[in-house]
């Protein structure tokens, strides 16, 4: 079984841009957004994927069951109109820091103004060095999950 272990953070500033090694435009939408499972269609540059994510077990909240399969981009383009409303568009930048590759997602469209950093870890208790540009952790804040952002976009959130 595939398992994703990731931590998610807000980004404080733009200094991460100095170390970008790659960037890719993403468009993704959801066929299902049930609390127990999500089924996502994603186009990432010239590739496309179908991803099924389950709910993390209560005793291992960072370990999300995940199964991702590459599909033809033409299939993904045909599946996107079948998805629930609220496609997400973002640019993913990769930044190497402290032995890990961080993924910095700069959202646009309905989620413009939001930038998130994610790091995938081999185990939930793996220590990692936090870059200076890293802000508050939002791993446990459901509002920042992509499936939630598709139906409750960042631009509609109350601002402080």
C-alpha positions as CSV (number, residue, x, y, z in Angstrom):
1,X,0.0,0.0,0.0
2,X,1.3,3.5,-0.8
3,X,1.6,5.9,2.1
4,X,2.3,9.6,1.9
5,X,3.9,11.2,4.9
6,X,4.1,15.0,4.5
7,X,4.2,18.2,6.5
8,X,2.7,21.4,5.2
9,X,3.7,25.0,6.0
10,X,2.9,28.6,5.1
11,X,5.7,30.5,3.5
12,X,7.0,33.7,5.0
13,X,8.8,35.4,2.1
14,X,10.1,34.9,-1.4
15,X,13.8,34.0,-0.5
16,X,13.1,30.3,-1.4
17,X,13.1,31.4,-5.1
18,X,16.9,31.7,-5.0
19,X,17.2,27.9,-4.9
20,X,14.5,26.6,-7.2
21,X,15.6,23.6,-9.2
22,X,12.4,22.9,-11.2
23,X,8.9,24.3,-11.6
24,X,5.8,22.8,-13.2
25,X,2.3,24.1,-13.8
26,X,-0.4,22.0,-12.3
27,X,-4.2,21.8,-12.9
28,X,-6.2,19.4,-10.7
29,X,-9.7,18.6,-9.8
30,X,-11.6,16.0,-7.9
31,X,-13.9,13.2,-8.9
32,X,-14.6,12.5,-5.2
33,X,-14.0,14.5,-2.0
34,X,-15.6,12.3,0.6
35,X,-14.0,12.5,4.0
36,X,-12.8,8.9,3.8
37,X,-11.3,9.2,0.3
38,X,-10.5,11.7,-2.5
39,X,-10.0,10.8,-6.1
40,X,-8.0,13.4,-8.0
41,X,-7.2,14.0,-11.6
42,X,-4.0,16.0,-12.1
43,X,-2.2,17.4,-15.1
44,X,1.4,18.3,-14.2
45,X,3.2,19.8,-17.2
46,X,3.1,17.1,-19.9
47,X,2.2,14.3,-17.5
48,X,-1.1,13.3,-15.9
49,X,-2.1,11.3,-12.9
50,X,-5.1,9.7,-11.2
51,X,-4.6,9.7,-7.4
52,X,-6.7,8.0,-4.7
53,X,-6.1,9.2,-1.2
54,X,-7.6,7.7,1.9
55,X,-8.0,9.0,5.4
56,X,-5.0,8.7,7.8
57,X,-5.5,6.3,10.7
58,X,-6.2,8.0,14.0
59,X,-3.0,6.6,15.6
60,X,-0.8,7.7,12.6
61,X,-2.3,11.0,11.5
62,X,0.6,11.9,9.2
63,X,0.4,8.6,7.2
64,X,-2.1,9.1,4.4
65,X,-2.8,6.1,2.2
66,X,-2.1,7.2,-1.4
67,X,-2.1,5.5,-4.7
68,X,-1.0,7.4,-7.8
69,X,-1.1,6.2,-11.4
70,X,0.2,7.9,-14.5
71,X,-2.5,8.2,-17.2
72,X,-2.4,9.6,-20.7
73,X,-2.7,13.4,-20.6
74,X,-5.5,13.2,-23.2
75,X,-7.5,11.0,-20.7
76,X,-6.9,13.5,-17.9
77,X,-8.1,16.3,-20.2
78,X,-11.3,14.4,-20.8
79,X,-11.8,13.6,-17.1
80,X,-11.4,17.1,-15.9
81,X,-14.8,18.2,-17.1
82,X,-16.4,15.2,-15.2
83,X,-14.9,16.4,-12.0
84,X,-16.6,18.4,-9.2
85,X,-16.5,22.2,-9.6
86,X,-13.4,24.0,-8.3
87,X,-10.3,23.0,-10.3
88,X,-7.1,24.2,-8.7
89,X,-4.3,25.8,-10.6
90,X,-0.8,26.3,-9.2
91,X,2.8,26.3,-10.0
92,X,5.0,23.9,-8.1
93,X,8.6,24.8,-7.5
94,X,11.1,22.4,-6.1
95,X,13.8,23.6,-3.6
96,X,16.4,21.4,-2.1
97,X,17.2,22.1,1.6
98,X,18.7,20.1,4.4
99,X,18.7,16.9,2.5
100,X,15.1,17.1,1.4
101,X,13.3,18.4,-1.7
102,X,10.6,20.9,-0.7
103,X,7.7,21.5,-2.9
104,X,6.5,25.2,-2.9
105,X,3.0,25.6,-4.4
106,X,2.2,29.1,-5.6
107,X,-1.6,29.1,-6.2
108,X,-3.4,31.2,-8.8
109,X,-7.0,31.6,-9.8
110,X,-9.4,31.4,-6.9
111,X,-6.5,30.6,-4.5
112,X,-4.2,33.4,-5.7
113,X,-2.2,34.9,-2.8
114,X,-1.6,31.5,-1.1
115,X,1.8,29.9,-1.1
116,X,2.4,26.6,0.7
117,X,5.6,24.5,1.3
118,X,5.4,20.7,1.7
119,X,8.1,18.2,2.5
120,X,7.6,14.4,2.2
121,X,9.3,12.4,4.9
122,X,10.3,8.7,5.0
123,X,8.7,8.4,8.5
124,X,6.5,10.6,10.6
125,X,9.2,11.1,13.2
126,X,11.9,12.0,10.8
127,X,13.7,15.2,11.9
128,X,14.3,17.9,9.3
129,X,15.8,21.3,9.1
130,X,13.3,24.1,8.7
131,X,14.4,26.7,6.1
132,X,14.4,30.4,7.1
133,X,11.5,31.1,4.7
134,X,9.2,28.6,6.4
135,X,6.2,29.9,8.4
136,X,3.6,28.3,10.6
137,X,2.8,24.6,10.1
138,X,-0.7,23.9,8.7
139,X,-0.4,20.2,8.3
140,X,-3.4,19.6,10.6
141,X,-5.5,22.6,9.2
142,X,-8.0,21.0,6.8
143,X,-8.6,24.4,5.1
144,X,-5.1,24.0,3.4
145,X,-5.8,20.6,1.9
146,X,-6.1,20.9,-1.9
147,X,-9.5,19.1,-1.9
148,X,-10.8,21.8,0.5
149,X,-9.2,24.7,-1.4
150,X,-11.2,23.5,-4.5
151,X,-14.5,24.1,-2.7
152,X,-13.5,26.9,-0.2
153,X,-10.9,28.9,-2.1
154,X,-8.4,31.1,-0.3
155,X,-9.7,34.3,-1.8
156,X,-13.0,33.8,0.1
157,X,-11.4,33.4,3.5
158,X,-11.8,36.2,6.0
159,X,-8.6,38.2,6.1
160,X,-7.1,39.5,9.4
